[in-house]
Amino acid sequence: MGYGTGVLRAYYGYYSLRGLTVGIAGTASLFVARRAGVQQNLLIAARGFGLILGPLTTSRAIGKTVWCGEAQVGVAAALLLKGLFALAIPQASSPYVLYTAFFMIGLAMSVLDTMSLFLVTSVVKGSGSTMLSLYDVCYGIGGMVAPFLTVAMPDSCWNVLAVLDFLIAGSLLGRRFTRGKPRDWKTKLRRVGSSGPSGSYPMCSAVVPARILRAGIAFTFVSQIASTSVSAWGFTFASQHLGLPDTIAALIPSTFYLASTVARFGITGVSMRLIPSAIIWMSLLFFVSGALLFHTLAGIISATARDLETYILLIGVALMGVGVCPHHSFMLVAMAQHGDLHPREHGWYTAGTSLGATSGMVLPSLISLPTVEMASAVALALILNSRVRDFPWRDRLKIEY
């Protein structure tokens, strides 16, 4: 249930909070690890494990919650859970409590992510890609603000997250228990009409074919590896392997995030004219070009690099940011055009996304970053070309009003 409940609007706030949470978890977890004497990578791994396990274990419950018209309660419960464990982090000193807190935050985030994707593809349908693009914009803004919030409030940033979680949850619960369920919520959610002798017609039985589901999960898995690798390891690679000054090295991840966020504004407008798969094809050209440029420049640039070489390197990073920004949301909508996506399929998709992001945090420590990005570009091109009939690039989007 989406329209009339405030849930879809509340998700704008949640995705901003999600960007804040990811940024704070990546930055402030270093301070937490030092204070408690634990390894930072284990804290991040605990959250990643929660992100992966959550969709696989809760997708059925998510489907029942939405189907019964209690999306407000479900979203609020996950936000309250996330906020409670965020409050526990600044106070905890036990490694086991911290691991549990990071795991539960990841689990709550995975529930919220899966429910948002299920609601958008089930309720919004035609304009789903536009709404998901706006969610991504909010996420990018939160991710850019997070480092500044962490630096300004290193001891209180977790409390700020908790308070914001509680505020959004409180607004949803207040709306639910003061106004109740919106009128005709079954029609909006279950697509039940009033025509016909029985007063209803059955929900569409077509489901997304398995070949499309496998291709979509594989695509978002590789895309998350590519985006997480450059955002998490870009600074380390530029500083340690290329020998660039820290001020220049810091431009690698910031340029990637900035380009990705700005591009989403343009993609939001284009999504009203082109089908999602066409936008994915266009974005793939940007990413392949950026990965090739980044791989080439990384092989010849040095600590004494001229300004021109540095600018070209940053252009490659920006092209990669523009390229990956629509992959996660638009691939989901492109899959949904072939049939219904049930909560279980959403769970697998979210789990594949989280597994790719977790892998992106590890792979650059084993393989050089340019190699990871170039291999990802080749893999994405092969996956999309293997399903070119299922994900066309020429057709126009027919919008029904």
N, C-alpha and C positions, 0 to 999 in steps of 0.2 A: 504494500500500500504506500503510495507516494503522495499524490495530489490531495490537498486538503488536510494533511497531517503536519506539515512543516518539516518532514524528514528530509526531503530532497534539498530544501533550503538550508537545513541544519548541516548538511554535508559540505556546504561551502566553508563553514566554520571548522568542521572536522578536518578537511583536507589541508587547511591552513595549519591546524594543530598537528597534523601528521608530519608536515614539513618541519615544523618546529621540533617535534619529538625525535625525528630521525637526525636532525642536525644537532640537537642537544645530546642525544644518546651517543653520537659519534665524537663529540667534543668533550662534554662533561664527564663521560665515562672514564676518561683518562684521570680526572681528578678523583673520581670515586675509587678507581683502582688503586691509586696511590694512597688514599686515606685508609682503605681497608686491607691493603696488602694482597690484592688479587690481580690476576692478569686481565688486562683490558680486552684482549681478544676473546677470552672466555665469556665476558659479559656480553660482548657483541654477538658471540655465537649462541648464547642463551636466548637472546631476543630473536635471532634468526631462526632458531629451532622452534620457537613459539609461532613465528610467522608461517613456517612450513607446516607444522603439525595442526595448527588451528583449523584451516579450511578442510582438511581431511577428516577431522573428527566432529566438526560442528555444522557441516553443510546441511545435514538432514534437519537439525534443529532450527537452522536459519530458515529453511524452506517452510517448516511448519509455523514458525513465528510470523513470517510475512503472509502466508496463506490464511492465517486466522485473523489478519488485520491488526496485528500488534507490533508493527514495525517500530512505532514510537518507543514502546517499552523495551524492545530488543536492543535498539540503538542506545537508549539511555542506560540500560544495564551494562553494556559493554564499555560505555564511557565512564560510568561510575567505577567499574572494575579497574580500568586503566588509570583513573585518577587516584584511587586508593593506593595502588602499588607505586605510583609516581611519588606520592607523599612519603612512602616508606623508605625510599632510596636515600634521602639526605640523613635520615636518622639511623639507618642500619650500619652495622659494622661487621656482622657475620657474613662470610662469603656465601653461605648457603641461602641466607635471606636475600642477598643481592642477586644471586643467580635466579632465585625464584621470582623476584620482582621483575627483572628484565624479561624472563620467560613469559610471565603473565601479561606484561605490557605488549609483547609481541603477539601473544594469543589474542588479546582484546583487539589489537589493530587488525589482525587477520579476519576476525569476525566482522568488524566494521567495513573492511574492504570488500569482503565477499557479499555482504548484504547490500552495499551500495551498487555493486555491479549487477546484482540480481534485480534490484529495484529499477535501475535505469533501463536495462534491456527488456524488462517485463512490462513496465508501465509507460515509460517515455517513448520507446521504440524509435519513431522516425527522427526525432531530434536528439537521440541518445549520444551520438558522437559529439554534438555541440556541447551538451551538458558535461560530458566527461572531459572535454577540452578545458572547460571553465574550471572544473575540479582540479585539473592538472596545473592550471595557472595559479590557483590558490596554494597548491602544494609547493610550487616553485617559489612563490613569495615567502611562504613559511620557512623554506629551506635557506633562503638568502638572509632572512632576519635572524635565524637561530644562532649563528656564530656571535653576532653582536649582543644578543640577549645573554648568551653564556658568559661572554667576557664581562659584561656590565653587572651581571648578577650570578656569579659562579656558584654561590651557596643557596640561592633561592630560585633558580630557573626551574627546578623540578616542581616546586610549590606553585609557580606560575602556571605550569602545564596542568597541574591538578585542579587549580581553581577554574581555569578555562574549561576543562572537561566537565566539571560539576555544573558550571553555568549552562552549557549546552544541554546536558542531561536534564537539568532542572526545568529548562524551558520546554523540552519535549514532554516530560512527565506532567508539567502543569497544563499543557495544552490537551494532553490525553485525558486527564481526570477532570478537567473543568468543561471541556467541550465534547468529550467522548469521540467515538469514531465518526468520520465525516459521512455525509449522506451519499448513498450509492457506492460505498467503498468496494463492495463485491464486484460491481460493474467495472470499476476502474482497475481493480487488481486481477480479477479472474476472467475479465472480458466476457461477462455475462450480459446478454441483451434482453430486451423485453418483447422481441418479435417471436412469432411462432406460437403454436398451441400451448406449449409448456411454459412459455414465458422466458425461455433461455435457450442458448445454443452451446454446444460443448466447446471447450478450449481446444485450440489447434493442436493436433496430435503429432504434427511433424517435428522431429527433433533433428538437431545438427548431426550430420553424418560423422561417423567415427574418424574418417580420413581427414576431414576438415578440423575436427577437434584436436587430433594429434598434431596437425600442421600448425595450428594456432598456438598450442601450448609450447611446441618446439621453437616457434618464432619468438614468442615473448620471453622464453627462457634464455635464448641467445642474446636478445636485445637487452635484457637486464644485466647480463654479464658485461656487455659492452659499456653500458651507461654507468654501472656501479664501479667498474674498473677505473675508468678515467676520472670519475668524481672522487673516488676514495684514494687512488694511488697517483693521481696526476702530479700533485705537489712533490711527493716523495721521488717519483721518477725524474722530474725536471731538476730537483735539487741534488740528488745523489748520483744519478746516472749521467745526466747532461751537464752537471756542475754549474747550473744557472744560479744567480743570486736568489735569495728567498723571496724578495719582492717580485721578481719575474716569475719564479716557480709558482707562487700563489695565484698568478693569473690563469694558470691552466684549469683548475677546477672552477674558478669563478667565471671564466669565459664560457666554459661548458654550460654551467647553470644559467647564466645570463642569456646566452643564445637560445637555449631550450625554452626558457620562460617567455622571452619576447616572441619567439616563433609561434607559440601557442595562440597568441592573439590573432595572428594572421590566419592560422589554420582554422580557428573558430569560424571566420567568415567564409573560407573556402569550403568548409564542410557542408554548407547549405547548398552547394552547387555540384559537388562531386561525391561519388560513393566512397565509403571508407577505404576500400581496397585500392582505389585510384590514388588516394592521398598517401597510402602506405608505399605504393610504388614510387611516387615522387620523392618521399622522404628517404627511401632507400638509395636513390641516386645521390642525394646530399651526403648520406652517411658513408657510402663507398668512396666518394670523392674525398671526403674529409679524412677517412682512415688511410687512404693511399697517400695523401699529402702529409699526414702526421707520421706515417711509417717512413716515408722518404726523408723528411727533414730530420727526424730523430736519429737517422743513421749518419748524418753529415754534420749536424750542429754540434757545437762544443761550448766550453765555458767562455770562450772569446768570440762568441757568435755576434755577428753584426745585427743591427736593429732590423734590417730587412728580413733576415732569416728568422728572427724571433717573431716578427709580425706574420710571416707565412705559416709558421708553426701554430700560432694562435688562430689563424684563419682556418686551418685544418681542424683544430679543436672545436671552433664555433660551428663548422659545417657538421661535425659529428653530433653536436648538441641539437642542431636543427633537425638532423636526420632521425634521431631516436625519440624525439619528444612525442610523436603521435602513436608510436608502436603499440603500447600497452592498451590504451583505450580504443583506438580505432580497429585493432585486430579483433577485439572482443565484439564490437558492433558489426564488423564484417562477417564474423562467424554467425552472429545472431540473425543475419539476413537469410541464412539457409535453414532456419528452423528455431525451435525453442531451446533455450539453454536452461536446464534444470539446476537446482542448487548444487547437486553433486558435480555437474560440469563446471559450475562457477568455482566450486571448491578446488577442483583439480587445476583450473586455470590460475587461481590465486596462489596455490601451492607451487606451481611451476614458476610463477613470477618471483616468489620469495626464494625459491631454490636458486634461481638465476642470480638474484641480487646477492645471496650469501656466497655463491661461487665466485662472483665478481670481487668479493672482498679477499678471496684467497688466491685466485689464479695469478694475479700480477706479482705475488711473492715467489712464484715458481717459474713463471714465464715472463719475458719482458713485456711491458705494457703495449708498445707498438705491435708486437706479434699478436697479442690478445685481440686488439682492435681490428687488425687486418684479417685474422682468422674469423672473427665474428662477422665482418662484412661479407666474406666469402660464404659463410654458412647461411646468413640471412638471405643472400641472393639465391642460393641453391634451394632453400626451403620454399621461397616464394615462386621461383620458376617451376618447381615440381608441382605446384597447384595453381598454375596460371589460369586455368579455366574456372576454378572455384573462387579465385581472387582476381577478377579482371581489372584492367586499368583504363578502359575506354568508355564504358557505359556511364551515362549521366544518372544522377540520383533523382528518382521520381518521388516528390513529396506530396502526400495526401493531406489536404486541409479539411 
